């Protein structure tokens, strides 16, 4: 899976990813410890 699109590539850069999980709706959650956030992505790679 490629994560990121032209628009959100800047926002999807991970700094020290620390964990990853999936939910029942196939959303991907990545703990981005270097940026103090959790990134959420759909199965097609779009994040918000």
N, CA, C and O of each residue as an XYZ file, in Angstrom:
192
protein
N       0.846     -1.169      0.000
C       0.000      0.000      0.000
C       0.891      1.232      0.000
O       1.846      1.322      0.771
N       0.573      2.164     -0.861
C       1.243      3.452     -0.862
C       0.368      4.437     -0.125
O      -0.826      4.543     -0.408
N       0.938      5.148      0.802
C       0.173      6.129      1.561
C       0.593      7.513      1.101
O       1.776      7.851      1.088
N      -0.385      8.294      0.728
C      -0.119      9.663      0.320
C      -0.596      9.943     -1.093
O      -0.533      9.079     -1.968
N      -1.061     11.132     -1.301
C      -1.444     11.604     -2.620
C      -0.724     12.916     -2.838
O      -0.048     13.422     -1.941
N      -0.869     13.468     -4.033
C      -0.201     14.727     -4.308
C      -0.494     15.759     -3.233
O       0.419     16.432     -2.754
N      -1.759     15.891     -2.850
C      -2.152     16.903     -1.863
C      -1.625     16.598     -0.471
O      -1.065     17.477      0.185
N      -1.797     15.358     -0.010
C      -1.472     15.117      1.394
C      -0.105     14.492      1.622
O       0.183     14.062      2.739
N       0.754     14.426      0.595
C       2.087     13.881      0.821
C       2.839     14.674      1.881
O       3.531     14.092      2.716
N       2.711     15.972      1.854
C       3.403     16.809      2.837
C       2.931     16.465      4.242
O       3.725     16.428      5.181
N       1.632     16.214      4.379
C       1.053     15.966      5.691
C       1.188     14.512      6.129
O       0.935     14.193      7.291
N       1.587     13.625      5.212
C       1.663     12.215      5.576
C       3.091     11.773      5.891
O       3.335     10.580      6.070
N       4.027     12.701      5.959
C       5.397     12.359      6.318
C       5.421     11.957      7.793
O       4.935     12.683      8.660
N       5.988     10.802      8.048
C       6.041     10.285      9.415
C       7.433     10.497      9.992
O       8.443     10.286      9.320
N       7.464     10.909     11.225
C       8.718     11.095     11.942
C       8.678     10.197     13.174
O       7.937     10.458     14.121
N       9.474      9.146     13.151
C       9.520      8.148     14.224
C       8.172      7.454     14.436
O       7.592      7.541     15.518
N       7.671      6.761     13.395
C       6.429      6.000     13.593
C       6.633      4.959     14.683
O       7.654      4.273     14.715
N       5.649      4.844     15.579
C       5.814      3.985     16.752
C       4.795      2.857     16.824
O       4.942      1.955     17.650
N       3.772      2.881     15.989
C       2.764      1.833     16.037
C       1.797      1.964     14.881
O       1.651      3.033     14.288
N       1.138      0.858     14.570
C       0.168      0.840     13.481
C      -0.951     -0.128     13.836
O      -0.710     -1.166     14.453
N      -2.171      0.211     13.448
C      -3.305     -0.680     13.680
C      -4.369     -0.429     12.621
O      -4.354      0.598     11.944
N      -5.282     -1.365     12.487
C      -6.425     -1.257     11.576
C      -7.699     -1.314     12.386
O      -7.748     -1.977     13.422
N      -8.746     -0.619     11.923
C     -10.040     -0.749     12.583
C     -10.961     -1.639     11.747
O     -10.554     -2.136     10.696
N     -12.185     -1.841     12.199
C     -13.136     -2.731     11.528
C     -13.523     -2.230     10.140
O     -13.972     -3.015      9.305
N     -13.357     -0.937      9.886
C     -13.694     -0.354      8.585
C     -12.462     -0.248      7.679
O     -12.482      0.476      6.684
N     -11.389     -0.972      8.026
C     -10.134     -0.976      7.268
C      -9.442      0.378      7.208
O      -8.727      0.659      6.246
N      -9.638      1.210      8.204
C      -8.874      2.448      8.324
C      -7.543      2.093      8.993
O      -7.496      1.253      9.891
N      -6.482      2.731      8.554
C      -5.146      2.496      9.088
C      -4.783      3.672      9.996
O      -4.903      4.830      9.596
N      -4.343      3.372     11.208
C      -3.921      4.390     12.167
C      -2.441      4.181     12.456
O      -2.015      3.078     12.796
N      -1.662      5.253     12.318
C      -0.227      5.179     12.571
C       0.133      6.206     13.639
O      -0.163      7.393     13.500
N       0.771      5.737     14.703
C       1.250      6.636     15.751
C       2.529      7.291     15.239
O       3.514      6.611     14.956
N       2.505      8.592     15.124
C       3.630      9.383     14.632
C       4.231     10.125     15.826
O       3.895     11.281     16.084
N       5.119      9.449     16.547
C       5.624     10.004     17.808
C       6.488     11.243     17.601
O       6.527     12.112     18.472
N       7.164     11.343     16.491
C       8.004     12.507     16.239
C       7.215     13.777     15.975
O       7.711     14.880     16.207
N       5.994     13.628     15.494
C       5.125     14.775     15.232
C       3.991     14.881     16.246
O       3.108     15.726     16.104
N       4.012     14.027     17.269
C       2.996     14.037     18.331
C       1.573     13.975     17.789
O       0.726     14.797     18.138
N       1.321     12.982     16.926
C      -0.010     12.849     16.338
C      -0.275     11.409     15.947
O       0.625     10.569     15.939
N      -1.516     11.146     15.628
C      -1.919      9.871     15.052
C      -2.433     10.169     13.655
O      -3.354     10.967     13.485
N      -1.839      9.528     12.653
C      -2.271      9.686     11.272
C      -3.318      8.620     10.967
O      -3.160      7.465     11.361
N      -4.379      8.998     10.271
C      -5.446      8.074      9.910
C      -5.567      8.060      8.392
O      -5.624      9.111      7.753
N      -5.605      6.843      7.815
C      -5.680      6.691      6.373
C      -6.772      5.699      6.002
O      -7.051      4.757      6.743
N      -7.380      5.922      4.853
C      -8.335      4.960      4.308
C      -7.552      3.884      3.566
O      -6.349      4.021      3.348
N      -8.233      2.825      3.185
C      -7.578      1.719      2.492
C      -6.969      2.158      1.160
O      -6.009      1.544      0.694
N      -7.508      3.205      0.544
C      -6.955      3.677     -0.728
C      -5.812      4.679     -0.546
O      -5.311      5.231     -1.526
N      -5.397      4.914      0.699
C      -4.236      5.747      0.964
C      -4.517      7.197      1.266
O      -3.588      7.968      1.503
N      -5.775      7.586      1.263
C      -6.103      8.979      1.585
C      -6.111      9.193      3.084
O      -6.666      8.389      3.834
N      -5.508     10.254      3.507
C      -5.456     10.566      4.934
C      -6.206     11.826      5.263
O      -6.517     12.639      4.393
N      -6.491     11.970      6.542
C      -7.102     13.215      7.033
C      -6.815     13.384      8.491
O      -7.242     14.368      9.094
